[in-house]
């Protein structure tokens, strides 16, 4: 996708999930917004209000919201934008970009049709893989999620997916809209600056002769983090695991580690500040990733950019993200343990360099250029609407 971008644009992001929530969708939205702004485009983000959260950003507009009944950290958006804001911002947008097929996504459809401007949808989440959160029959919920994805995607002028595997998945679901593969970006300057440090290892109780395994993940059922704990049980006593992240399964995972007698070998680090993540990636002897449900897996790209050895559960999307810069396994505890046991005593410098070079394909700059080109192509082909003067 290399069509020219016709001048600078005003872009409206509509997302169901945003700060203070910490997850891959929020990171992806932030990265793309930063990349587009660096190119000179204006990006305005519309998201549900989060009580008690101080925004501190002029480009973010919060809409009324209600709590969800299951106690999740997310909110139910009330589809209302004040008349002044709609006149001042929405009515002047050139492009609408939906990051969710829920309430905010349908708001973007309505505005796109009213304003006759392009609508782009980024397929961040395989909704059917989250059916276990809904208190209804799981089979029926998965079917409804699939239908929602297909119907919403087909309303868009173009759908962005981060991997070819997800493009193929949408076609399997019956999506007929234009689909473009554009990998989600990461901050290569941040993660590429990572330095291996004994001090970082020591801060988690990892000695020089220990093998440090790392997982960075939301602690939720669909992430399969329990597989990593089970794999650790099969490894020697000098092998230890740091789990960075938080979520609804944290208590259950801690109990699982305790029951396996691994309390001294598993550290639950909680949410690690983003600025501290690069050196944590670089400090590990292997980065482990057990999820099958990702559309891309941003943390895997981050680990590669930091030069960390990667062992990941095999899936079509992971083959595309990892390439030849990591080991792919069946995804069970025995397979992970076998690969962990085959790790070299010291991380190989040549492999780390290869991983960093491979990760260059995930730059924010590249993503932003390709997305802006897609916007421009849609505007040029389909719509006649004045844009900002350069």
HELIX and SHEET records of a PDB file:
HELIX    1   1 UNK A   24  UNK A   38  1                                  15    
HELIX    2   2 UNK A   83  UNK A   88  1                                   6    
HELIX    3   3 UNK A   90  UNK A   92  5                                   3    
HELIX    4   4 UNK A  103  UNK A  115  1                                  13    
HELIX    5   5 UNK A  127  UNK A  133  5                                   7    
HELIX    6   6 UNK A  138  UNK A  153  1                                  16    
HELIX    7   7 UNK A  164  UNK A  173  1                                  10    
HELIX    8   8 UNK A  188  UNK A  191  1                                   4    
HELIX    9   9 UNK A  198  UNK A  203  1                                   6    
HELIX   10  10 UNK A  221  UNK A  223  5                                   3    
HELIX   11  11 UNK A  225  UNK A  233  1                                   9    
HELIX   12  12 UNK A  250  UNK A  259  1                                  10    
HELIX   13  13 UNK A  274  UNK A  283  1                                  10    
HELIX   14  14 UNK A  298  UNK A  305  1                                   8    
HELIX   15  15 UNK A  316  UNK A  322  1                                   7    
HELIX   16  16 UNK A  333  UNK A  341  1                                   9    
HELIX   17  17 UNK A  349  UNK A  358  1                                  10    
HELIX   18  18 UNK A  359  UNK A  362  5                                   4    
HELIX   19  19 UNK A  364  UNK A  382  1                                  19    
SHEET    1   A 7 UNK A  60  UNK A  63  0                                        
SHEET    2   A 7 UNK A  42  UNK A  48  1                                        
SHEET    3   A 7 UNK A  10  UNK A  14  1                                        
SHEET    4   A 7 UNK A  95  UNK A  98  1                                        
SHEET    5   A 7 UNK A 118  UNK A 122  1                                        
SHEET    6   A 7 UNK A 158  UNK A 161  1                                        
SHEET    7   A 7 UNK A 179  UNK A 181  1                                        
SHEET    1   B 2 UNK A  65  UNK A  67  0                                        
SHEET    2   B 2 UNK A  75  UNK A  77 -1                                        
SHEET    1   C 6 UNK A 266  UNK A 270  0                                        
SHEET    2   C 6 UNK A 239  UNK A 244  1                                        
SHEET    3   C 6 UNK A 211  UNK A 216  1                                        
SHEET    4   C 6 UNK A 286  UNK A 289  1                                        
SHEET    5   C 6 UNK A 310  UNK A 313  1                                        
SHEET    6   C 6 UNK A 326  UNK A 329  1                                        
END                                                                             
